[in-house]
Amino acid sequence: TVALLANGFPDSENFLRAVGEALKKRLPDVQTKVWNKGNAGIEASDEIVAEMVADCQAAIAAYGH
């Protein structure tokens, strides 16, 4: 399972969902879970990080806009 962490900029979550779909085309058995910080100016909360660590084996974070 791959964690996809959006930074909160407009369309960052949509972009990462597209990344997840691209991963699934190359790796049909991969699972993805999406989180959105909601604000690009802050760190991911401890809760989000804990969920990603507990549920996923890898993470992709998208920063910038």
PyMOL commands that set and color helices and strands:
alter all, ss='L'
color gray80, all
select helices_A, chain A and resi 12-26+46-55
alter helices_A, ss='H'
color red, helices_A
select strands_A, chain A and resi 2-6+32-36+58-62
alter strands_A, ss='S'
color yellow, strands_A
deselect
rebuild
show_as cartoon
